Amino acid sequence: MTKNLELEAFRIVNQVSGGRATDYYVTSTPPPLDRFGPTVVVRVDADAREALEILVEAAKEARGKGFLLQVDWSGKTDVTADEESRYLTLAMIEMGIPVLK
């Protein structure tokens, strides 16, 4: 992955979050989703719910850019596992990733 794509992922999240993206890292995406590219995880200075809402919004702009977008948060985890799963599913749909029901 080129540094430009990593920076693009950071830029998208930073813009959507109002400047609260603090860091990022790249991780490999497991099959079969690896065809969408590596995963860029952007850390946001927010609690989980807000960070996941930012992810869903940012995913719209990340669609088709050659990477999958994910967020991490610095605040408290104020969502249940089911809620987190729903946000992640919405983000995947926004990025154009087929989701099984």
MMTF fields as JSON, N, C-alpha, C and O atoms, coordinates in Angstrom:
{
  "mmtfVersion": "1.0.0",
  "mmtfProducer": "UNKNOWN",
  "numBonds": 403,
  "numAtoms": 404,
  "numGroups": 101,
  "numChains": 1,
  "numModels": 1,
  "chainsPerModel": [1],
  "groupsPerChain": [101],
  "chainIdList": ["A"],
  "bondAtomList": [4, 2, 8, 6, 12, 10, 16, 14, 20, 18, 24, 22, 28, 26, 32, 30, 36, 34, 40, 38, 44, 42, 48, 46, 52, 50, 56, 54, 60, 58, 64, 62, 68, 66, 72, 70, 76, 74, 80, 78, 84, 82, 88, 86, 92, 90, 96, 94, 100, 98, 104, 102, 108, 106, 112, 110, 116, 114, 120, 118, 124, 122, 128, 126, 132, 130, 136, 134, 140, 138, 144, 142, 148, 146, 152, 150, 156, 154, 160, 158, 164, 162, 168, 166, 172, 170, 176, 174, 180, 178, 184, 182, 188, 186, 192, 190, 196, 194, 200, 198, 204, 202, 208, 206, 212, 210, 216, 214, 220, 218, 224, 222, 228, 226, 232, 230, 236, 234, 240, 238, 244, 242, 248, 246, 252, 250, 256, 254, 260, 258, 264, 262, 268, 266, 272, 270, 276, 274, 280, 278, 284, 282, 288, 286, 292, 290, 296, 294, 300, 298, 304, 302, 308, 306, 312, 310, 316, 314, 320, 318, 324, 322, 328, 326, 332, 330, 336, 334, 340, 338, 344, 342, 348, 346, 352, 350, 356, 354, 360, 358, 364, 362, 368, 366, 372, 370, 376, 374, 380, 378, 384, 382, 388, 386, 392, 390, 396, 394, 400, 398],
  "bondOrderList": [1, 1, 1, 1, 1, 1, 1, 1, 1, 1, 1, 1, 1, 1, 1, 1, 1, 1, 1, 1, 1, 1, 1, 1, 1, 1, 1, 1, 1, 1, 1, 1, 1, 1, 1, 1, 1, 1, 1, 1, 1, 1, 1, 1, 1, 1, 1, 1, 1, 1, 1, 1, 1, 1, 1, 1, 1, 1, 1, 1, 1, 1, 1, 1, 1, 1, 1, 1, 1, 1, 1, 1, 1, 1, 1, 1, 1, 1, 1, 1, 1, 1, 1, 1, 1, 1, 1, 1, 1, 1, 1, 1, 1, 1, 1, 1, 1, 1, 1, 1],
  "groupList": [{"groupName": "MET", "atomNameList": ["N", "CA", "C", "O"], "elementList": ["N", "C", "C", "O"], "formalChargeList": [0, 0, 0, 0], "bondAtomList": [1, 0, 2, 1, 3, 2], "bondOrderList": [1, 1, 2], "singleLetterCode": "M", "chemCompType": "L-PEPTIDE LINKING"}, {"groupName": "THR", "atomNameList": ["N", "CA", "C", "O"], "elementList": ["N", "C", "C", "O"], "formalChargeList": [0, 0, 0, 0], "bondAtomList": [1, 0, 2, 1, 3, 2], "bondOrderList": [1, 1, 2], "singleLetterCode": "T", "chemCompType": "L-PEPTIDE LINKING"}, {"groupName": "LYS", "atomNameList": ["N", "CA", "C", "O"], "elementList": ["N", "C", "C", "O"], "formalChargeList": [0, 0, 0, 0], "bondAtomList": [1, 0, 2, 1, 3, 2], "bondOrderList": [1, 1, 2], "singleLetterCode": "K", "chemCompType": "L-PEPTIDE LINKING"}, {"groupName": "ASN", "atomNameList": ["N", "CA", "C", "O"], "elementList": ["N", "C", "C", "O"], "formalChargeList": [0, 0, 0, 0], "bondAtomList": [1, 0, 2, 1, 3, 2], "bondOrderList": [1, 1, 2], "singleLetterCode": "N", "chemCompType": "L-PEPTIDE LINKING"}, {"groupName": "LEU", "atomNameList": ["N", "CA", "C", "O"], "elementList": ["N", "C", "C", "O"], "formalChargeList": [0, 0, 0, 0], "bondAtomList": [1, 0, 2, 1, 3, 2], "bondOrderList": [1, 1, 2], "singleLetterCode": "L", "chemCompType": "L-PEPTIDE LINKING"}, {"groupName": "GLU", "atomNameList": ["N", "CA", "C", "O"], "elementList": ["N", "C", "C", "O"], "formalChargeList": [0, 0, 0, 0], "bondAtomList": [1, 0, 2, 1, 3, 2], "bondOrderList": [1, 1, 2], "singleLetterCode": "E", "chemCompType": "L-PEPTIDE LINKING"}, {"groupName": "ALA", "atomNameList": ["N", "CA", "C", "O"], "elementList": ["N", "C", "C", "O"], "formalChargeList": [0, 0, 0, 0], "bondAtomList": [1, 0, 2, 1, 3, 2], "bondOrderList": [1, 1, 2], "singleLetterCode": "A", "chemCompType": "L-PEPTIDE LINKING"}, {"groupName": "PHE", "atomNameList": ["N", "CA", "C", "O"], "elementList": ["N", "C", "C", "O"], "formalChargeList": [0, 0, 0, 0], "bondAtomList": [1, 0, 2, 1, 3, 2], "bondOrderList": [1, 1, 2], "singleLetterCode": "F", "chemCompType": "L-PEPTIDE LINKING"}, {"groupName": "ARG", "atomNameList": ["N", "CA", "C", "O"], "elementList": ["N", "C", "C", "O"], "formalChargeList": [0, 0, 0, 0], "bondAtomList": [1, 0, 2, 1, 3, 2], "bondOrderList": [1, 1, 2], "singleLetterCode": "R", "chemCompType": "L-PEPTIDE LINKING"}, {"groupName": "ILE", "atomNameList": ["N", "CA", "C", "O"], "elementList": ["N", "C", "C", "O"], "formalChargeList": [0, 0, 0, 0], "bondAtomList": [1, 0, 2, 1, 3, 2], "bondOrderList": [1, 1, 2], "singleLetterCode": "I", "chemCompType": "L-PEPTIDE LINKING"}, {"groupName": "VAL", "atomNameList": ["N", "CA", "C", "O"], "elementList": ["N", "C", "C", "O"], "formalChargeList": [0, 0, 0, 0], "bondAtomList": [1, 0, 2, 1, 3, 2], "bondOrderList": [1, 1, 2], "singleLetterCode": "V", "chemCompType": "L-PEPTIDE LINKING"}, {"groupName": "GLN", "atomNameList": ["N", "CA", "C", "O"], "elementList": ["N", "C", "C", "O"], "formalChargeList": [0, 0, 0, 0], "bondAtomList": [1, 0, 2, 1, 3, 2], "bondOrderList": [1, 1, 2], "singleLetterCode": "Q", "chemCompType": "L-PEPTIDE LINKING"}, {"groupName": "SER", "atomNameList": ["N", "CA", "C", "O"], "elementList": ["N", "C", "C", "O"], "formalChargeList": [0, 0, 0, 0], "bondAtomList": [1, 0, 2, 1, 3, 2], "bondOrderList": [1, 1, 2], "singleLetterCode": "S", "chemCompType": "L-PEPTIDE LINKING"}, {"groupName": "GLY", "atomNameList": ["N", "CA", "C", "O"], "elementList": ["N", "C", "C", "O"], "formalChargeList": [0, 0, 0, 0], "bondAtomList": [1, 0, 2, 1, 3, 2], "bondOrderList": [1, 1, 2], "singleLetterCode": "G", "chemCompType": "PEPTIDE LINKING"}, {"groupName": "ASP", "atomNameList": ["N", "CA", "C", "O"], "elementList": ["N", "C", "C", "O"], "formalChargeList": [0, 0, 0, 0], "bondAtomList": [1, 0, 2, 1, 3, 2], "bondOrderList": [1, 1, 2], "singleLetterCode": "D", "chemCompType": "L-PEPTIDE LINKING"}, {"groupName": "TYR", "atomNameList": ["N", "CA", "C", "O"], "elementList": ["N", "C", "C", "O"], "formalChargeList": [0, 0, 0, 0], "bondAtomList": [1, 0, 2, 1, 3, 2], "bondOrderList": [1, 1, 2], "singleLetterCode": "Y", "chemCompType": "L-PEPTIDE LINKING"}, {"groupName": "PRO", "atomNameList": ["N", "CA", "C", "O"], "elementList": ["N", "C", "C", "O"], "formalChargeList": [0, 0, 0, 0], "bondAtomList": [1, 0, 2, 1, 3, 2], "bondOrderList": [1, 1, 2], "singleLetterCode": "P", "chemCompType": "L-PEPTIDE LINKING"}, {"groupName": "TRP", "atomNameList": ["N", "CA", "C", "O"], "elementList": ["N", "C", "C", "O"], "formalChargeList": [0, 0, 0, 0], "bondAtomList": [1, 0, 2, 1, 3, 2], "bondOrderList": [1, 1, 2], "singleLetterCode": "W", "chemCompType": "L-PEPTIDE LINKING"}],
  "groupTypeList": [0, 1, 2, 3, 4, 5, 4, 5, 6, 7, 8, 9, 10, 3, 11, 10, 12, 13, 13, 8, 6, 1, 14, 15, 15, 10, 1, 12, 1, 16, 16, 16, 4, 14, 8, 7, 13, 16, 1, 10, 10, 10, 8, 10, 14, 6, 14, 6, 8, 5, 6, 4, 5, 9, 4, 10, 5, 6, 6, 2, 5, 6, 8, 13, 2, 13, 7, 4, 4, 11, 10, 14, 17, 12, 13, 2, 1, 14, 10, 1, 6, 14, 5, 5, 12, 8, 15, 4, 1, 4, 6, 0, 9, 5, 0, 13, 9, 16, 10, 4, 2],
  "groupIdList": [1, 2, 3, 4, 5, 6, 7, 8, 9, 10, 11, 12, 13, 14, 15, 16, 17, 18, 19, 20, 21, 22, 23, 24, 25, 26, 27, 28, 29, 30, 31, 32, 33, 34, 35, 36, 37, 38, 39, 40, 41, 42, 43, 44, 45, 46, 47, 48, 49, 50, 51, 52, 53, 54, 55, 56, 57, 58, 59, 60, 61, 62, 63, 64, 65, 66, 67, 68, 69, 70, 71, 72, 73, 74, 75, 76, 77, 78, 79, 80, 81, 82, 83, 84, 85, 86, 87, 88, 89, 90, 91, 92, 93, 94, 95, 96, 97, 98, 99, 100, 101],
  "secStructList": [7, 7, 2, 2, 2, 2, 2, 2, 2, 2, 2, 2, 2, 2, 2, 2, 6, 6, 1, 7, 3, 3, 3, 3, 3, 3, 3, 7, 7, 7, 6, 6, 4, 4, 4, 4, 7, 7, 3, 3, 3, 3, 3, 3, 1, 1, 7, 2, 2, 2, 2, 2, 2, 2, 2, 2, 2, 2, 2, 2, 2, 2, 6, 6, 1, 1, 1, 3, 3, 3, 3, 3, 3, 1, 1, 7, 7, 7, 1, 7, 2, 2, 2, 2, 2, 2, 2, 2, 2, 2, 2, 2, 2, 2, 6, 6, 7, 7, 7, 7, 7],
  "xCoordList": [0.85, 0.0, 0.888, 1.89, 0.503, 1.309, 0.952, -0.162, 1.908, 1.702, 0.543, -0.166, 0.347, -0.742, -2.11, -2.979, -2.31, -3.595, -3.784, -4.883, -2.725, -2.803, -3.175, -4.029, -2.517, -2.801, -4.202, -4.841, -4.677, -6.044, -7.056, -8.033, -6.831, -7.715, -7.721, -8.778, -6.54, -6.432, -7.156, -7.878, -6.957, -7.583, -9.106, -9.772, -9.648, -11.102, -11.651, -12.598, -11.056, -11.548, -11.341, -12.207, -10.214, -9.942, -10.971, -11.434, -11.316, -12.309, -13.689, -14.352, -14.108, -15.431, -15.515, -16.569, -14.403, -14.405, -14.173, -14.159, -13.995, -13.725, -12.333, -12.124, -11.374, -9.979, -9.565, -8.567, -10.307, -9.985, -9.286, -9.131, -8.863, -8.048, -6.654, -6.092, -6.098, -4.816, -3.678, -2.515, -3.983, -2.938, -3.571, -4.795, -2.753, -3.26, -2.219, -1.033, -2.68, -1.778, -2.47, -3.689, -1.671, -2.184, -2.051, -1.048, -3.071, -3.057, -3.56, -4.299, -3.165, -3.629, -5.101, -5.592, -5.78, -7.192, -7.288, -6.73, -7.981, -8.07, -8.968, -9.872, -8.712, -9.591, -10.994, -11.125, -12.017, -12.026, -12.057, -12.107, -12.027, -12.114, -10.818, -10.798, -9.736, -8.455, -8.5, -7.636, -9.482, -9.595, -9.944, -9.803, -10.399, -10.714, -9.51, -9.574, -8.415, -7.193, -6.922, -7.702, -5.812, -5.473, -6.441, -7.196, -6.398, -7.24, -6.406, -5.325, -6.919, -6.285, -7.135, -8.318, -6.527, -7.206, -6.796, -5.612, -7.785, -7.519, -8.035, -9.189, -7.185, -7.554, -8.213, -7.725, -9.336, -10.115, -10.211, -10.422, -10.055, -10.198, -11.687, -12.255, -12.313, -13.754, -14.071, -13.243, -15.29, -15.79, -16.206, -16.308, -16.443, -16.722, -17.904, -17.792, -19.029, -20.231, -19.961, -20.307, -19.359, -19.078, -18.057, -18.211, -17.027, -16.02, -16.648, -16.309, -17.555, -18.216, -19.17, -19.314, -19.814, -20.647, -19.781, -20.178, -18.617, -17.655, -17.245, -17.159, -16.993, -16.613, -17.675, -17.354, -18.929, -20.009, -20.053, -20.219, -19.908, -19.909, -18.669, -18.773, -17.516, -16.263, -16.228, -15.609, -16.883, -16.893, -17.482, -17.087, -18.419, -19.017, -17.949, -17.951, -17.044, -15.993, -14.854, -14.147, -14.667, -13.585, -13.925, -13.043, -15.176, -15.629, -14.802, -14.653, -14.273, -13.554, -12.155, -11.567, -11.609, -10.294, -9.122, -7.966, -9.413, -8.328, -7.909, -6.859, -8.721, -8.456, -9.766, -10.78, -9.735, -10.875, -10.565, -9.422, -11.573, -11.404, -11.956, -13.009, -11.246, -11.648, -11.238, -10.335, -11.892, -11.513, -11.195, -11.65, -10.405, -10.111, -10.434, -10.447, -10.689, -11.059, -10.245, -9.77, -10.096, -9.299, -10.156, -9.635, -11.445, -12.351, -12.922, -12.372, -14.03, -14.648, -15.403, -15.811, -15.567, -16.35, -17.794, -18.178, -18.573, -19.95, -20.972, -22.071, -20.599, -21.506, -21.411, -20.395, -22.478, -22.443, -21.787, -21.583, -21.466, -20.883, -21.856, -21.436, -23.148, -24.154, -24.226, -24.329, -24.174, -24.193, -22.961, -23.06, -21.806, -20.573, -20.679, -20.278, -21.212, -21.383, -22.3, -22.032, -23.376, -24.283, -23.582, -23.744, -22.807, -22.059, -21.063, -20.946, -20.351, -19.362, -20.032, -19.493, -21.2, -21.945, -22.377, -22.266, -22.864, -23.248, -22.051, -22.172, -20.906, -19.699, -19.297, -18.92, -19.372, -19.03, -19.962, -19.513, -21.228, -22.193, -21.84, -21.863, -21.515, -21.145, -19.884, -19.724, -18.972, -17.733, -17.932, -17.001, -19.156, -19.431, -19.029, -18.829, -18.907, -18.524, -19.788, -20.639, -19.917, -21.106, -21.207, -20.225, -22.392, -22.614, -23.699, -24.776, -23.404, -24.396, -25.326, -24.896, -26.572, -27.547, -27.664, -28.436],
  "yCoordList": [-1.18, 0.0, 1.233, 1.303, 2.18, 3.387, 4.311, 4.285, 5.112, 6.077, 7.014, 7.469, 7.305, 8.2, 7.656, 8.417, 6.338, 5.753, 5.814, 6.091, 5.559, 5.654, 7.07, 7.278, 8.026, 9.426, 9.836, 10.662, 9.26, 9.547, 9.035, 9.721, 7.845, 7.296, 8.202, 8.507, 8.622, 9.511, 10.833, 11.343, 11.386, 12.656, 12.558, 13.45, 11.47, 11.285, 11.277, 12.0, 10.462, 10.36, 11.679, 12.107, 12.316, 13.582, 14.641, 15.419, 14.66, 15.632, 15.346, 16.249, 14.092, 13.729, 13.946, 14.312, 13.72, 13.821, 15.245, 15.478, 16.178, 17.551, 17.719, 18.52, 16.972, 17.125, 16.275, 16.579, 15.209, 14.407, 13.086, 12.251, 12.891, 11.711, 11.967, 13.045, 10.976, 11.2, 10.348, 10.727, 9.212, 8.308, 7.279, 7.209, 6.491, 5.415, 4.322, 4.54, 3.146, 2.054, 1.175, 1.224, 0.376, -0.5, -1.939, -2.325, -2.725, -4.136, -4.916, -4.382, -6.155, -6.955, -7.297, -7.416, -7.45, -7.809, -9.295, -9.74, -10.068, -11.51, -11.82, -11.049, -12.956, -13.385, -13.623, -13.996, -13.439, -13.032, -11.506, -11.021, -10.763, -9.298, -8.659, -7.467, -9.428, -8.87, -8.318, -7.527, -8.717, -8.177, -6.686, -6.012, -6.175, -4.752, -3.931, -2.703, -4.611, -3.92, -4.086, -4.715, -3.521, -3.592, -2.741, -1.929, -2.943, -2.169, -1.068, -1.318, 0.149, 1.277, 1.585, 1.904, 1.489, 1.767, 3.162, 3.444, 4.028, 5.407, 5.58, 5.264, 6.078, 6.321, 7.682, 8.668, 7.718, 8.942, 9.273, 8.389, 10.536, 10.999, 11.137, 12.227, 9.999, 9.95, 8.655, 7.748, 8.589, 7.341, 6.443, 6.897, 5.179, 4.187, 4.563, 4.519, 4.929, 5.218, 6.329, 6.202, 7.392, 8.501, 8.098, 8.462, 7.359, 6.908, 6.013, 6.116, 5.143, 4.255, 5.026, 4.688, 6.046, 6.91, 7.645, 7.805, 8.083, 8.725, 7.733, 8.091, 6.494, 5.459, 5.291, 5.252, 5.193, 4.996, 6.161, 5.95, 7.368, 8.546, 8.565, 8.847, 8.272, 8.295, 7.173, 7.321, 6.069, 4.928, 5.307, 4.75, 6.242, 6.692, 7.268, 7.007, 8.047, 8.674, 7.705, 7.886, 6.69, 5.73, 4.689, 3.975, 4.608, 3.593, 3.644, 4.694, 2.484, 2.352, 2.938, 3.059, 3.303, 3.957, 2.981, 3.403, 1.668, 0.691, 0.274, -0.342, 0.604, 0.18, 0.047, 0.625, -0.722, -0.787, 0.128, 0.219, 0.792, 1.752, 1.177, 0.54, 1.404, 0.975, 2.073, 2.858, 2.13, 3.117, 2.429, 1.322, 3.127, 2.776, 4.043, 5.128, 3.94, 5.122, 5.21, 4.206, 6.438, 6.672, 6.737, 6.625, 6.915, 7.065, 5.735, 4.667, 5.834, 4.632, 3.839, 4.373, 2.57, 1.701, 1.741, 1.031, 2.585, 2.818, 2.196, 2.722, 1.075, 0.311, -1.165, -1.623, -1.882, -3.327, -3.965, -3.308, -5.228, -5.943, -5.965, -5.843, -6.12, -6.109, -4.747, -4.67, -3.682, -2.333, -2.104, -1.564, -2.513, -2.359, -3.119, -2.611, -4.319, -5.132, -4.439, -4.477, -3.81, -3.087, -1.913, -1.703, -1.147, -0.026, -0.532, 0.044, -1.606, -2.144, -2.648, -2.486, -3.255, -3.715, -2.531, -2.583, -1.471, -0.273, 0.319, 0.739, 0.355, 0.89, 0.029, 0.556, -1.283, -2.167, -1.937, -1.908, -1.779, -1.506, -0.193, -0.114, 0.833, 2.14, 2.047, 2.802, 1.122, 0.963, 0.063, -0.153, -0.466, -1.315, -2.756, -3.469, -3.192, -4.57, -5.405, -5.064, -6.495, -7.338, -7.881, -8.362, -7.798, -8.248, -9.321, -9.12, -10.449, -11.514, -11.227, -10.725, -11.535, -11.322, -12.551, -12.565],
  "zCoordList": [0.0, 0.0, 0.0, 0.712, -0.798, -0.838, 0.314, 0.838, 0.684, 1.759, 1.425, 2.322, 0.124, -0.275, 0.119, 0.545, -0.021, 0.37, 1.879, 2.36, 2.617, 4.075, 4.5, 5.361, 3.879, 4.214, 3.78, 4.431, 2.682, 2.233, 3.25, 3.552, 3.775, 4.802, 6.038, 6.59, 6.458, 7.613, 7.331, 8.187, 6.125, 5.756, 5.817, 6.342, 5.277, 5.265, 6.687, 6.995, 7.549, 8.931, 9.666, 10.429, 9.444, 10.114, 9.712, 10.546, 8.445, 7.965, 8.565, 9.074, 8.499, 9.019, 10.531, 11.052, 11.229, 12.696, 13.206, 14.415, 12.303, 12.737, 13.303, 14.214, 12.772, 13.191, 14.367, 15.021, 14.66, 15.844, 15.545, 16.437, 14.298, 13.991, 14.546, 14.354, 15.233, 15.896, 15.359, 15.493, 14.757, 14.305, 13.371, 13.263, 12.703, 11.853, 11.729, 11.974, 11.345, 11.005, 9.972, 9.806, 9.288, 8.236, 8.694, 9.295, 8.403, 8.717, 7.506, 6.679, 7.409, 6.276, 6.464, 7.586, 5.353, 5.359, 5.034, 4.031, 5.859, 5.602, 4.404, 4.08, 3.75, 2.653, 3.185, 4.351, 2.431, 1.033, 0.848, -0.282, 1.938, 1.831, 1.354, 1.047, 1.285, 0.861, -0.559, -0.939, -1.342, -2.704, -2.7, -3.72, -1.556, -1.432, -0.994, -0.941, -0.681, -0.273, 1.208, 1.923, 1.669, 3.087, 3.921, 3.387, 5.209, 6.125, 6.757, 7.289, 6.695, 7.376, 8.604, 8.487, 9.772, 11.034, 11.48, 11.666, 11.65, 12.07, 13.49, 13.783, 14.36, 15.766, 15.859, 15.307, 16.572, 16.735, 18.221, 19.051, 18.54, 19.918, 20.218, 20.137, 20.571, 20.824, 21.554, 21.637, 22.082, 22.631, 21.466, 20.327, 21.761, 20.723, 19.839, 18.614, 20.432, 19.638, 18.631, 17.457, 19.076, 18.178, 17.112, 15.946, 17.492, 16.531, 15.471, 14.292, 15.878, 14.92, 14.008, 12.833, 14.538, 13.692, 12.667, 11.513, 13.088, 12.176, 11.093, 9.918, 11.484, 10.522, 9.442, 8.254, 9.849, 8.874, 7.887, 6.685, 8.378, 7.5, 6.604, 5.41, 7.163, 6.399, 5.36, 4.306, 5.651, 4.728, 3.374, 2.35, 3.359, 2.099, 1.179, -0.024, 1.741, 0.946, 0.64, -0.351, 1.464, 1.261, 0.189, -0.288, -0.18, -1.146, -2.438, -3.062, -2.813, -4.069, -4.102, -5.177, -2.953, -2.918, -2.795, -2.793, -2.691, -2.639, -1.246, -1.066, -0.266, 1.108, 1.852, 1.461, 2.927, 3.843, 5.009, 5.457, 5.487, 6.564, 7.855, 7.865, 8.929, 10.27, 11.241, 10.95, 12.382, 13.393, 14.711, 14.999, 15.484, 16.865, 17.651, 17.071, 18.922, 19.695, 20.97, 21.501, 21.446, 22.648, 23.91, 25.02, 23.75, 24.887, 25.347, 25.078, 26.042, 26.61, 25.538, 24.507, 25.821, 24.944, 25.435, 26.364, 24.788, 25.223, 24.277, 24.102, 23.671, 22.818, 23.211, 23.733, 22.948, 23.15, 21.929, 20.909, 22.042, 20.905, 19.73, 18.579, 20.007, 18.937, 18.256, 17.032, 19.035, 18.446, 17.582, 16.48, 18.083, 17.315, 15.996, 14.949, 16.046, 14.851, 13.839, 12.638, 14.314, 13.415, 12.742, 11.539, 13.501, 12.913, 11.868, 10.786, 12.192, 11.256, 9.983, 8.889, 10.123, 8.952, 8.094, 6.869, 8.719, 7.962, 7.23, 6.079, 7.885, 7.247, 6.059, 5.012, 6.208, 5.096, 3.905, 2.759, 4.17, 3.095, 2.408, 1.179, 3.18, 2.598, 1.759, 0.8, 2.107, 1.338, 0.121, -0.654, -0.047, -1.199, -1.028, -2.011, 0.209, 0.498, 0.683, 1.504, -0.072, 0.09, 1.512, 2.075, 2.076, 3.452, 3.431, 2.869, 4.044, 4.148, 5.306, 6.345, 5.136, 6.214, 7.069, 8.028]
}
